Amino acid sequence: MLPKSKNSKNSNASRKRPRSQDSNSAADTTAPSDDVAAPSSPVKRPRLDTDAPTEAAPEVDTDVVIAEADDTPATESAASQPEMIAKIVRRIKLVNLNKYHQTKDAKKWLLKQQAVKDQPWVEELKLKKAPKSQFAIITLPTEESHQAALEYLSSLTMVDKGQTVTVEEFVDEIKARPPRQIDVNDKRTPLERIADQTTPHWRLPYEEQLTLKKKVVHKAFDEMRKQLKDKKLRVPIADVIASPETKGYRTKCEFAIGVNPAGERTVGFNSGAFKAGEYTVVSPRGLLHVNDTMIEAAEIIESFVRQCTDLPVYDKTTNSGFFRLVLMRTPSTGQNMVVLQANGEGHTPEALEAFEQKFLAHFKDASDKRKLKVHVLGVQYYSGVHDQFAPDVPVKVLEGPADATVEETLFGFKFTISPSSFFQINHAATEVLYKLVRDWAAEQRTEGEDKETTLLDLCCGTGTIGICMSPGNYTKIIGIDIVPEAIEDAKANAKRNGVENVSYLCGPVEKMLGTALSEAIPNSQHVVVLDPPRSGVHQSVIKSIRQCSAIDKIVFVSCDVKQAVTNFVDLCRPTSARFQGVPFRPVRAAVVDMFPHTKHFETVLEFHRVEPEASEEEAKAEASGDEADVANRS
């Protein structure tokens, strides 16, 4: 296991790009963390049982307005920052698209145009489109691919919803920092460096990690008060609920295949800064969040890759090579999944089939010796430039069910997981989180009230929260999500588990909410569970919730409370022309540590609808500029 430094509060001023909580991918670790830096003193190896969570009952405090010390390290001074450099970026603009297209829809439409999907540059293409805009932006990594795409797309006649789509080029001059230079004074071992990138709080005692996470919530609520101009707003926050498991808790990881600092082929995590010319792969053995099953499987594949000297590992600098990455899932059911991703370009079908049989034989023999059980063993052939598992590329199953799925359970309910499915990666903590949401949503607002309840599961995904809440006192559960595949999975999950009081609607929440309310039980209590992506939901969703007077309670689940502040504020703003409907007020909050040794966690916040009379007085007070009156009524 990793040692802990004496100096647990050293900091690294280099910034780290955000990463998804769902996937600890090979691409997630190519930049150093801003939480923990290289230790300046020799490292000792203390016992690691000191970071186990305590079982004391959580105490409740009230979010208070105080100037707390920042738990993030100070950045370099302006004088020490490298001088910004100008960078020319050429992009392609598609104009007159259907304004209701999301980015995914626009890309699907583009790929259906004449032979676009067959062009050599299509795998490198990145397309973005803002909601309700009529244009999309295409970016390609090289001048050659940009020019080829521009010429080809300009030669096409493209029509979307009756409008002729035009192709334009525009050039941006942006300011950027030069590549970070390698720190020659960094004395950390490769394992310590990768630990600082993947689990930046690993040096801290677990209780101290929980304290830091609670401070982040306090600061987010300070910002909410500031934006609402309501200094006396208080939100009771319970102590952070510790993860039942703090070691080996991840049930999904993506491991890169490359070379370690000694030049040996390795399966693990990317270390260093690729742009600075420093790029190696470090074994995951010793990292606190990776379980033994994954480490064993990674080492089996590593031994196989080292044997295949005729097949090179993938090289990011040249976008060439064969072995790319490994995706693993280790659900609580023991139905483990291992998928090897390789670049099949330039290899005949016969050669790939021979490779598959060799890989299957090696893995079965080695896993039998290690007593490692794998439910799905597969390969994915991908020749694109992205260092991640490709969700749209099929998996060829070498052993296991043809659909390459495994099973996970939550509260006894069974869920099917494919290689690219979103599913929480800490099983034990997920049940803690969902139980909290279930309990809060089930409580009646008025003591002694016993009304039928309709649960609106917004941004429901594959339906896990709603299905897990179905045994509660809900007459009807209605899930809404914009992704058709997620809705189909949710319906299948409900049918598989025999849940009959749930139905699903596909479309934007703001458009489907009216339909959902028409299907709800008349005169029932309407409770919303909202579990959006990291960035929260669009303002239009918040406005539609406010305008639905039947909704008087919301349980909001946020995986990034700092980004969700905008949604919190919009729910609570006084009634106005822009924000119609009676506002809500936060009544309590809780924090669940789903990701020990990292900065990430889940925040649950309960909102109640403000009494209409109080809301009207508050709106009048704000309109007259009497902030003190507003505060007294909060």
C-alpha positions as semicolon CSV with decimal commas, in nm:
position;residue;x (nm);y (nm);z (nm)
1;M;0,000;0,000;0,000
2;L;0,096;0,364;-0,040
3;P;0,291;0,535;0,236
4;K;0,172;0,859;0,391
5;S;0,389;1,167;0,404
6;K;0,472;1,338;0,733
7;N;0,368;1,664;0,576
8;S;0,007;1,591;0,485
9;K;-0,076;1,948;0,386
10;N;0,180;2,012;0,115
11;S;0,014;2,157;-0,191
12;N;0,073;2,153;-0,561
13;A;-0,010;2,468;-0,751
14;S;-0,062;2,288;-1,080
15;R;-0,429;2,262;-1,174
16;K;-0,614;1,945;-1,258
17;R;-0,893;1,923;-1,512
18;P;-1,234;1,803;-1,388
19;R;-1,314;1,440;-1,428
20;S;-1,621;1,226;-1,419
21;Q;-1,709;1,051;-1,099
22;D;-1,838;0,751;-1,285
23;S;-1,515;0,647;-1,454
24;N;-1,165;0,636;-1,323
25;S;-1,037;0,623;-1,678
26;A;-0,693;0,606;-1,827
27;A;-0,739;0,962;-1,948
28;D;-0,834;1,092;-1,605
29;T;-0,484;1,102;-1,466
30;T;-0,265;1,290;-1,709
31;A;-0,243;1,607;-1,501
32;P;-0,133;1,653;-1,142
33;S;-0,383;1,728;-0,871
34;D;-0,416;2,061;-0,695
35;D;-0,473;1,892;-0,360
36;V;-0,149;1,724;-0,262
37;A;0,203;1,791;-0,377
38;A;0,529;1,607;-0,374
39;P;0,655;1,563;-0,020
40;S;0,965;1,763;0,056
41;S;1,076;1,523;0,328
42;P;1,147;1,148;0,326
43;V;0,834;0,933;0,323
44;K;0,751;0,682;0,595
45;R;0,513;0,388;0,576
46;P;0,264;0,413;0,863
47;R;-0,029;0,178;0,925
48;L;-0,322;0,242;0,691
49;D;-0,598;0,144;0,932
50;T;-0,613;0,500;1,067
51;D;-0,835;0,619;0,780
52;A;-1,126;0,387;0,862
53;P;-1,453;0,575;0,922
54;T;-1,592;0,601;1,273
55;E;-1,939;0,477;1,354
56;A;-2,044;0,763;1,578
57;A;-2,396;0,893;1,516
58;P;-2,388;1,202;1,295
59;E;-2,432;1,529;1,474
60;V;-2,626;1,810;1,313
61;D;-2,505;2,165;1,291
62;T;-2,642;2,469;1,114
63;D;-2,475;2,619;0,812
64;V;-2,333;2,946;0,943
65;V;-2,194;3,256;0,781
66;I;-1,826;3,249;0,871
67;A;-1,505;3,308;0,685
68;E;-1,352;2,962;0,684
69;A;-1,002;2,875;0,574
70;D;-0,989;2,753;0,216
71;D;-0,912;2,381;0,195
72;T;-0,754;2,422;-0,147
73;P;-0,390;2,523;-0,171
74;A;-0,279;2,868;-0,271
75;T;-0,192;2,906;-0,638
76;E;0,128;3,058;-0,767
77;S;0,154;3,434;-0,762
78;A;0,085;3,624;-1,081
79;A;0,454;3,704;-1,115
80;S;0,548;3,335;-1,113
81;Q;0,287;3,231;-1,369
82;P;0,428;3,155;-1,716
83;E;0,352;3,419;-1,976
84;M;0,043;3,354;-2,185
85;I;0,101;3,270;-2,550
86;A;-0,127;3,327;-2,848
87;K;-0,267;3,023;-3,022
88;I;-0,457;3,017;-3,352
89;V;-0,751;2,775;-3,360
90;R;-0,944;2,701;-3,678
91;R;-1,294;2,564;-3,650
92;I;-1,587;2,476;-3,877
93;K;-1,935;2,618;-3,818
94;L;-2,256;2,449;-3,934
95;V;-2,535;2,709;-3,962
96;N;-2,917;2,663;-3,982
97;L;-2,941;2,342;-3,781
98;N;-3,257;2,235;-3,602
99;K;-3,247;2,441;-3,283
100;Y;-3,394;2,156;-3,079
101;H;-3,101;1,927;-3,155
102;Q;-2,874;1,840;-2,867
103;T;-2,503;1,786;-2,941
104;K;-2,561;1,411;-2,978
105;D;-2,851;1,466;-3,220
106;A;-2,650;1,709;-3,433
107;K;-2,361;1,463;-3,461
108;K;-2,598;1,180;-3,560
109;W;-2,751;1,404;-3,825
110;L;-2,406;1,494;-3,961
111;L;-2,297;1,131;-3,984
112;K;-2,605;1,054;-4,195
113;Q;-2,499;1,304;-4,462
114;Q;-2,346;1,174;-4,782
115;A;-2,053;0,945;-4,695
116;V;-1,946;1,162;-4,399
117;K;-1,907;0,858;-4,175
118;D;-1,660;0,709;-4,427
119;Q;-1,422;1,005;-4,426
120;P;-1,078;0,947;-4,265
121;W;-1,114;1,249;-4,034
122;V;-1,453;1,158;-3,887
123;E;-1,308;0,968;-3,588
124;E;-1,113;1,279;-3,484
125;L;-1,411;1,513;-3,514
126;K;-1,542;1,694;-3,205
127;L;-1,882;1,863;-3,239
128;K;-2,055;2,089;-2,988
129;K;-2,395;2,258;-3,001
130;A;-2,556;2,484;-2,744
131;P;-2,923;2,420;-2,651
132;K;-3,171;2,600;-2,879
133;S;-2,896;2,743;-3,098
134;Q;-2,904;2,691;-3,474
135;F;-2,535;2,628;-3,523
136;A;-2,276;2,372;-3,421
137;I;-1,899;2,398;-3,394
138;I;-1,665;2,132;-3,530
139;T;-1,305;2,105;-3,414
140;L;-1,036;1,876;-3,556
141;P;-0,691;1,816;-3,406
142;T;-0,468;1,887;-3,709
143;E;-0,456;2,143;-3,989
144;E;-0,469;1,861;-4,245
145;S;-0,784;1,701;-4,104
146;H;-0,946;2,043;-4,056
147;Q;-0,885;2,138;-4,419
148;A;-1,004;1,802;-4,549
149;A;-1,325;1,823;-4,345
150;L;-1,388;2,183;-4,446
151;E;-1,350;2,106;-4,817
152;Y;-1,565;1,794;-4,803
153;L;-1,849;1,944;-4,598
154;S;-1,851;2,258;-4,814
155;S;-1,903;2,040;-5,121
156;L;-2,222;1,884;-4,981
157;T;-2,580;2,006;-5,004
158;M;-2,717;1,948;-4,654
159;V;-3,072;2,014;-4,533
160;D;-3,205;1,995;-4,177
161;K;-3,578;2,038;-4,110
162;G;-3,627;2,213;-4,445
163;Q;-3,339;2,457;-4,398
164;T;-3,021;2,453;-4,604
165;V;-2,725;2,408;-4,374
166;T;-2,425;2,622;-4,462
167;V;-2,061;2,555;-4,377
168;E;-1,832;2,834;-4,257
169;E;-1,476;2,853;-4,130
170;F;-1,376;3,089;-3,855
171;V;-1,043;3,151;-3,689
172;D;-0,990;3,223;-3,318
173;E;-0,682;3,364;-3,155
174;I;-0,689;3,238;-2,798
175;K;-0,454;3,289;-2,507
176;A;-0,305;2,979;-2,351
177;R;-0,032;2,889;-2,108
178;P;0,274;2,710;-2,245
179;P;0,312;2,338;-2,161
180;R;0,401;2,272;-1,800
181;Q;0,767;2,193;-1,755
182;I;0,876;1,878;-1,578
183;D;0,965;1,947;-1,215
184;V;1,316;1,805;-1,168
185;N;1,282;1,849;-0,790
186;D;0,979;1,621;-0,767
187;K;1,099;1,340;-0,540
188;R;0,776;1,140;-0,532
189;T;0,778;0,779;-0,643
190;P;0,571;0,693;-0,955
191;L;0,309;0,532;-0,730
192;E;0,286;0,843;-0,511
193;R;0,245;1,063;-0,816
194;I;-0,039;0,851;-0,955
195;A;-0,200;0,843;-0,610
196;D;-0,187;1,223;-0,594
197;Q;-0,365;1,234;-0,930
198;T;-0,635;0,971;-0,874
199;T;-0,688;1,000;-0,496
200;P;-0,556;1,345;-0,400
201;H;-0,662;1,315;-0,032
202;W;-0,492;0,981;0,031
203;R;-0,233;1,135;0,264
204;L;-0,499;1,271;0,500
205;P;-0,672;1,080;0,783
206;Y;-1,022;0,986;0,669
207;E;-1,196;1,206;0,928
208;E;-0,999;1,504;0,799
209;Q;-1,110;1,424;0,444
210;L;-1,474;1,436;0,558
211;T;-1,417;1,770;0,729
212;L;-1,275;1,920;0,409
213;K;-1,574;1,798;0,210
214;K;-1,817;1,955;0,454
215;K;-1,634;2,286;0,421
216;V;-1,698;2,278;0,047
217;V;-2,073;2,251;0,117
218;H;-2,056;2,542;0,366
219;K;-1,890;2,757;0,101
220;A;-2,147;2,662;-0,160
221;F;-2,425;2,768;0,076
222;D;-2,240;3,092;0,151
223;E;-2,249;3,161;-0,222
224;M;-2,620;3,077;-0,234
225;R;-2,688;3,326;0,047
226;K;-2,482;3,589;-0,131
227;Q;-2,669;3,551;-0,459
228;L;-3,007;3,549;-0,285
229;K;-2,906;3,849;-0,072
230;D;-3,036;3,660;0,228
231;K;-2,770;3,664;0,500
232;K;-2,989;3,487;0,755
233;L;-3,072;3,185;0,543
234;R;-2,973;2,874;0,739
235;V;-2,949;2,517;0,615
236;P;-2,898;2,241;0,876
237;I;-2,617;2,013;0,757
238;A;-2,554;1,675;0,918
239;D;-2,199;1,549;0,953
240;V;-2,071;1,385;0,638
241;I;-2,190;1,025;0,614
242;A;-1,879;0,813;0,571
243;S;-1,851;0,553;0,298
244;P;-1,897;0,203;0,445
245;E;-1,589;0,104;0,244
246;T;-1,285;0,327;0,208
247;K;-1,049;0,087;0,030
248;G;-1,097;-0,090;-0,300
249;Y;-1,444;0,060;-0,334
250;R;-1,445;0,135;-0,709
251;T;-1,648;-0,107;-0,920
252;K;-1,542;0,042;-1,253
253;C;-1,205;0,154;-1,387
254;E;-1,035;0,207;-1,720
255;F;-0,665;0,124;-1,728
256;A;-0,421;0,248;-1,991
257;I;-0,171;0,017;-2,160
258;G;0,170;0,173;-2,207
259;V;0,522;0,166;-2,064
260;N;0,631;0,238;-1,708
261;P;0,925;0,464;-1,613
262;A;1,157;0,165;-1,657
263;G;1,037;0,115;-2,014
264;E;0,839;-0,203;-1,938
265;R;0,494;-0,265;-2,080
266;T;0,240;-0,193;-1,807
267;V;-0,136;-0,188;-1,746
268;G;-0,238;0,092;-1,510
269;F;-0,296;0,467;-1,494
270;N;-0,140;0,740;-1,707
271;S;0,110;0,945;-1,512
272;G;0,271;1,276;-1,593
273;A;0,183;1,549;-1,840
274;F;0,152;1,438;-2,200
275;K;0,187;1,794;-2,333
276;A;0,511;1,834;-2,142
277;G;0,651;1,522;-2,303
278;E;0,622;1,318;-1,985
279;Y;0,394;1,020;-2,034
280;T;0,419;0,684;-1,858
281;V;0,184;0,422;-1,717
282;V;0,200;0,311;-1,353
283;S;0,057;-0,010;-1,206
284;P;-0,253;0,040;-0,985
285;R;-0,123;-0,199;-0,717
286;G;-0,107;0,001;-0,393
287;L;-0,375;0,256;-0,479
288;L;-0,641;0,281;-0,210
289;H;-0,949;0,293;-0,433
290;V;-0,872;0,001;-0,669
291;N;-0,984;-0,345;-0,556
292;D;-0,780;-0,665;-0,565
293;T;-0,989;-0,821;-0,843
294;M;-0,904;-0,537;-1,079
295;I;-0,536;-0,551;-0,986
296;E;-0,522;-0,926;-1,047
297;A;-0,693;-0,891;-1,386
298;A;-0,466;-0,599;-1,482
299;E;-0,158;-0,806;-1,403
300;I;-0,287;-1,099;-1,612
301;I;-0,334;-0,871;-1,912
302;E;0,000;-0,704;-1,844
303;S;0,178;-1,041;-1,864
304;F;-0,002;-1,115;-2,191
305;V;0,091;-0,778;-2,343
306;R;0,455;-0,832;-2,250
307;Q;0,449;-1,168;-2,430
308;C;0,308;-1,017;-2,751
309;T;0,628;-0,842;-2,855
310;D;0,511;-0,830;-3,217
311;L;0,216;-0,606;-3,125
312;P;0,317;-0,256;-3,001
313;V;0,139;-0,066;-2,726
314;Y;-0,051;0,244;-2,835
315;D;0,153;0,564;-2,870
316;K;-0,039;0,889;-2,824
317;T;0,228;1,094;-2,997
318;T;0,182;0,907;-3,326
319;N;-0,172;0,772;-3,276
320;S;-0,045;0,426;-3,361
321;G;0,000;0,091;-3,191
322;F;-0,220;-0,205;-3,102
323;F;-0,285;-0,239;-2,726
324;R;-0,483;0,059;-2,596
325;L;-0,670;0,015;-2,267
326;V;-0,871;-0,218;-2,046
327;L;-1,219;-0,154;-1,904
328;M;-1,317;-0,344;-1,589
329;R;-1,634;-0,372;-1,383
330;T;-1,650;-0,561;-1,055
331;P;-2,011;-0,548;-0,928
332;S;-2,110;-0,682;-0,588
333;T;-2,264;-0,990;-0,755
334;G;-1,917;-1,115;-0,854
335;Q;-2,005;-1,102;-1,225
336;N;-1,679;-0,936;-1,323
337;M;-1,626;-0,778;-1,666
338;V;-1,295;-0,735;-1,850
339;V;-1,281;-0,572;-2,196
340;L;-0,951;-0,523;-2,377
341;Q;-0,948;-0,236;-2,627
342;A;-0,708;-0,263;-2,921
343;N;-0,648;-0,088;-3,250
344;G;-0,746;-0,340;-3,517
345;E;-0,658;-0,112;-3,808
346;G;-0,423;-0,281;-4,057
347;H;-0,489;-0,633;-3,926
348;T;-0,681;-0,896;-4,121
349;P;-0,991;-1,060;-3,970
350;E;-0,800;-1,388;-3,958
351;A;-0,511;-1,229;-3,766
352;L;-0,752;-1,068;-3,518
353;E;-0,934;-1,395;-3,463
354;A;-0,604;-1,571;-3,393
355;F;-0,515;-1,294;-3,149
356;E;-0,850;-1,333;-2,972
357;Q;-0,803;-1,706;-2,924
358;K;-0,453;-1,650;-2,789
359;F;-0,577;-1,384;-2,548
360;L;-0,869;-1,602;-2,433
361;A;-0,643;-1,901;-2,367
362;H;-0,391;-1,690;-2,174
363;F;-0,653;-1,516;-1,962
364;K;-0,842;-1,835;-1,876
365;D;-0,524;-2,018;-1,778
366;A;-0,392;-1,729;-1,565
367;S;-0,729;-1,651;-1,403
368;D;-0,777;-2,017;-1,309
369;K;-0,440;-2,016;-1,134
370;R;-0,531;-1,697;-0,946
371;K;-0,887;-1,822;-0,877
372;L;-1,022;-1,511;-1,048
373;K;-1,376;-1,540;-1,189
374;V;-1,476;-1,333;-1,492
375;H;-1,832;-1,329;-1,625
376;V;-1,762;-1,127;-1,941
377;L;-1,431;-1,129;-2,130
378;G;-1,431;-0,930;-2,450
379;V;-1,237;-0,716;-2,695
380;Q;-1,319;-0,385;-2,858
381;Y;-1,144;-0,265;-3,173
382;Y;-1,115;0,112;-3,189
383;S;-0,887;0,325;-3,408
384;G;-0,998;0,676;-3,299
385;V;-0,784;0,928;-3,114
386;H;-0,968;0,936;-2,781
387;D;-0,813;0,760;-2,481
388;Q;-1,139;0,619;-2,348
389;F;-1,368;0,324;-2,394
390;A;-1,577;0,392;-2,707
391;P;-1,947;0,359;-2,611
392;D;-2,068;0,343;-2,973
393;V;-1,826;0,068;-3,080
394;P;-1,944;-0,293;-3,022
395;V;-1,768;-0,537;-2,793
396;K;-1,683;-0,881;-2,926
397;V;-1,751;-1,127;-2,645
398;L;-1,493;-1,404;-2,611
399;E;-1,657;-1,556;-2,305
400;G;-1,988;-1,475;-2,136
401;P;-2,333;-1,354;-2,249
402;A;-2,354;-1,225;-2,606
403;D;-2,483;-0,884;-2,495
404;A;-2,169;-0,831;-2,281
405;T;-2,367;-0,744;-1,968
406;V;-2,325;-0,814;-1,598
407;E;-2,569;-0,784;-1,310
408;E;-2,564;-0,553;-1,010
409;T;-2,809;-0,538;-0,721
410;L;-2,933;-0,256;-0,501
411;F;-3,168;-0,332;-0,210
412;G;-3,240;-0,668;-0,374
413;F;-3,337;-0,516;-0,709
414;K;-3,142;-0,644;-1,009
415;F;-2,994;-0,416;-1,274
416;T;-2,825;-0,505;-1,602
417;I;-2,502;-0,317;-1,674
418;S;-2,334;-0,297;-2,015
419;P;-1,970;-0,189;-2,065
420;S;-2,070;0,175;-2,125
421;S;-2,363;0,201;-1,879
422;F;-2,361;0,474;-1,616
423;F;-2,384;0,318;-1,271
424;Q;-2,256;0,445;-0,938
425;I;-1,910;0,303;-0,868
426;N;-1,929;0,258;-0,489
427;H;-2,192;-0,007;-0,423
428;A;-2,215;0,015;-0,043
429;A;-2,221;0,396;-0,041
430;T;-2,481;0,401;-0,320
431;E;-2,723;0,211;-0,097
432;V;-2,651;0,460;0,182
433;L;-2,723;0,750;-0,056
434;Y;-3,040;0,601;-0,201
435;K;-3,176;0,511;0,143
436;L;-3,127;0,871;0,254
437;V;-3,308;1,000;-0,056
438;R;-3,586;0,743;-0,008
439;D;-3,636;0,836;0,357
440;W;-3,641;1,209;0,296
441;A;-3,877;1,185;0,000
442;A;-4,117;0,961;0,195
443;E;-4,160;1,199;0,489
444;Q;-4,481;1,401;0,480
445;R;-4,435;1,776;0,488
446;T;-4,709;1,827;0,744
447;E;-4,696;1,613;1,056
448;G;-4,994;1,380;1,079
449;E;-5,075;1,422;0,711
450;D;-5,137;1,094;0,529
451;K;-5,192;1,164;0,161
452;E;-5,121;0,952;-0,142
453;T;-4,789;1,047;-0,299
454;T;-4,675;1,072;-0,660
455;L;-4,296;1,060;-0,702
456;L;-4,152;1,243;-1,001
457;D;-3,807;1,100;-1,077
458;L;-3,650;1,372;-1,294
459;C;-3,331;1,297;-1,492
460;C;-3,407;0,935;-1,401
461;G;-3,146;0,771;-1,628
462;T;-3,192;0,394;-1,619
463;G;-3,442;0,421;-1,334
464;T;-3,228;0,303;-1,043
465;I;-3,345;0,561;-0,787
466;G;-3,716;0,529;-0,869
467;I;-3,707;0,150;-0,869
468;C;-3,518;0,142;-0,539
469;M;-3,782;0,376;-0,391
470;S;-4,079;0,179;-0,524
471;P;-4,141;-0,016;-0,198
472;G;-4,211;0,315;-0,025
473;N;-4,551;0,477;0,018
474;Y;-4,580;0,591;-0,345
475;T;-4,900;0,537;-0,534
476;K;-4,731;0,630;-0,859
477;I;-4,370;0,685;-0,974
478;I;-4,305;0,870;-1,302
479;G;-3,954;0,892;-1,446
480;I;-3,842;1,146;-1,708
481;D;-3,518;1,150;-1,906
482;I;-3,412;1,297;-2,239
483;V;-3,200;0,998;-2,347
484;P;-3,412;0,735;-2,531
485;E;-3,168;0,450;-2,457
486;A;-3,182;0,530;-2,085
487;I;-3,562;0,525;-2,086
488;E;-3,567;0,188;-2,263
489;D;-3,324;0,051;-2,003
490;A;-3,539;0,195;-1,723
491;K;-3,850;0,022;-1,859
492;A;-3,661;-0,307;-1,889
493;N;-3,526;-0,272;-1,533
494;A;-3,874;-0,204;-1,393
495;K;-4,021;-0,502;-1,579
496;R;-3,739;-0,730;-1,469
497;N;-3,792;-0,638;-1,105
498;G;-4,170;-0,659;-1,118
499;V;-4,218;-0,291;-1,033
500;E;-4,567;-0,204;-1,157
501;N;-4,631;0,140;-1,009
502;V;-4,371;0,312;-1,229
503;S;-4,391;0,461;-1,579
504;Y;-4,143;0,654;-1,793
505;L;-4,154;0,950;-2,031
506;C;-3,882;1,037;-2,281
507;G;-3,808;1,401;-2,356
508;P;-3,684;1,726;-2,200
509;V;-3,801;1,755;-1,840
510;E;-3,945;2,103;-1,895
511;K;-4,163;1,972;-2,179
512;M;-4,270;1,643;-2,022
513;L;-4,348;1,770;-1,672
514;G;-4,703;1,870;-1,766
515;T;-4,768;1,525;-1,912
516;A;-4,629;1,363;-1,599
517;L;-4,859;1,569;-1,375
518;S;-5,160;1,473;-1,587
519;E;-5,072;1,106;-1,524
520;A;-5,021;1,160;-1,150
521;I;-5,274;1,059;-0,888
522;P;-5,527;1,345;-0,844
523;N;-5,502;1,538;-0,516
524;S;-5,187;1,348;-0,418
525;Q;-4,872;1,494;-0,271
526;H;-4,618;1,551;-0,549
527;V;-4,254;1,494;-0,457
528;V;-3,964;1,550;-0,696
529;V;-3,634;1,364;-0,683
530;L;-3,386;1,545;-0,905
531;D;-3,051;1,377;-0,974
532;P;-2,893;1,576;-1,260
533;P;-2,548;1,556;-1,422
534;R;-2,250;1,731;-1,259
535;S;-2,334;2,068;-1,412
536;G;-2,695;2,061;-1,288
537;V;-3,001;2,122;-1,506
538;H;-3,087;2,397;-1,749
539;Q;-3,264;2,701;-1,607
540;S;-3,577;2,607;-1,805
541;V;-3,613;2,291;-1,594
542;I;-3,605;2,493;-1,271
543;K;-3,860;2,738;-1,410
544;S;-4,096;2,458;-1,509
545;I;-4,074;2,303;-1,160
546;R;-4,150;2,639;-0,998
547;Q;-4,453;2,687;-1,220
548;C;-4,601;2,346;-1,128
549;S;-4,793;2,441;-0,815
550;A;-4,871;2,075;-0,739
551;I;-4,502;2,018;-0,654
552;D;-4,429;2,124;-0,299
553;K;-4,118;1,922;-0,214
554;I;-3,789;1,850;-0,392
555;V;-3,505;1,618;-0,294
556;F;-3,207;1,740;-0,498
557;V;-2,906;1,507;-0,538
558;S;-2,590;1,684;-0,655
559;C;-2,252;1,531;-0,733
560;D;-2,095;1,879;-0,754
561;V;-2,251;2,119;-0,508
562;K;-2,045;2,414;-0,634
563;Q;-2,189;2,380;-0,985
564;A;-2,541;2,318;-0,851
565;V;-2,555;2,651;-0,663
566;T;-2,709;2,820;-0,968
567;N;-2,998;2,570;-0,962
568;F;-3,041;2,617;-0,585
569;V;-3,057;2,994;-0,621
570;D;-3,308;2,980;-0,907
571;L;-3,537;2,754;-0,705
572;C;-3,534;3,006;-0,419
573;R;-3,553;3,340;-0,601
574;P;-3,857;3,556;-0,515
575;T;-4,136;3,543;-0,771
576;S;-4,074;3,771;-1,070
577;A;-4,152;3,799;-1,441
578;R;-3,854;3,573;-1,517
579;F;-3,908;3,328;-1,231
580;Q;-4,277;3,268;-1,196
581;G;-4,435;3,043;-0,938
582;V;-4,394;3,038;-0,562
583;P;-4,028;2,980;-0,471
584;F;-3,879;2,703;-0,258
585;R;-3,662;2,712;0,054
586;P;-3,388;2,466;0,157
587;V;-3,477;2,295;0,485
588;R;-3,189;2,049;0,538
589;A;-2,883;1,901;0,371
590;A;-2,669;1,592;0,403
591;V;-2,339;1,484;0,249
592;V;-2,253;1,125;0,152
593;D;-1,891;1,040;0,083
594;M;-1,915;0,821;-0,226
595;F;-1,551;0,868;-0,325
596;P;-1,306;0,835;-0,034
597;H;-0,957;0,985;-0,079
598;T;-1,082;1,213;-0,360
599;K;-1,240;1,560;-0,362
600;H;-1,575;1,426;-0,480
601;F;-1,893;1,350;-0,283
602;E;-2,273;1,364;-0,313
603;T;-2,487;1,633;-0,152
604;V;-2,857;1,582;-0,082
605;L;-3,063;1,899;-0,030
606;E;-3,434;1,906;0,056
607;F;-3,648;2,201;-0,059
608;H;-4,002;2,288;0,048
609;R;-4,237;2,526;-0,129
610;V;-4,269;2,859;0,054
611;E;-4,615;2,950;0,178
612;P;-4,773;3,175;-0,091
613;E;-4,842;3,463;0,148
614;A;-4,481;3,474;0,268
615;S;-4,357;3,456;-0,089
616;E;-4,566;3,754;-0,198
617;E;-4,439;3,968;0,090
618;E;-4,081;3,864;0,016
619;A;-4,113;3,958;-0,351
620;K;-4,252;4,301;-0,259
621;A;-3,970;4,355;-0,012
622;E;-3,705;4,275;-0,271
623;A;-3,871;4,496;-0,532
624;S;-3,855;4,789;-0,289
625;G;-3,491;4,715;-0,209
626;D;-3,565;4,639;0,156
627;E;-3,321;4,348;0,201
628;A;-3,354;4,355;0,577
629;D;-3,726;4,288;0,549
630;V;-3,656;3,995;0,319
631;A;-3,407;3,850;0,567
632;N;-3,649;3,881;0,858
633;R;-3,910;3,681;0,671
634;S;-3,672;3,403;0,559
